[in-house]
Amino acid sequence: MQSLQQAERQETSPIDPTPELETAARHAGRQQWTVPHSVTPLWKHQSSLPNLPVPDLYQTCFRYLASVRPLLSDSEFVKTRDAVVEFAIGGDGARLQRRLLTRAKALPHTSWLLSWWNDIAYLTDPSPVVFFVSY
């Protein structure tokens, strides 16, 4: 079995350097710039991974309340808790949860969140991605 370095040396592809880079490469003793191909393609095992589950509505509401509790006064927390209960039980939460579950079933080979995440986090947000968006 060949080593990773041997595989990388065998699997290289030329890059067309700019004249400045080509000159710099010659001065460094290199005749061609190359980038090693990955030994294992990035998405090779993607289909064998389980899909991202849709979070349970009530667990999400409970976690939200636990996360905002230290930030709110008692009266603010009561109002927030009442609003969360109304959302979860009053209809909108359950309706939206059903829509998420339907979407997850309709996309069996990918994540129900992937296209939304990429569109909203990367394509529509004008903020610099490097500083404000992370997987």
Secondary structure, DSSP 4 states (H G I P E B T S, - for coil): ---HHHHHHHSEEE----HHHHHHHHHTT-S--EEEPPSS-TTTTGGGSPPPPPPPHHHHHHHHHHHHGGGS-HHHHHHHHHHHHHHHHHSHHHHHHHHHHHHHHH-TTS-SSHHHHIIIIIII--S-HHHH---
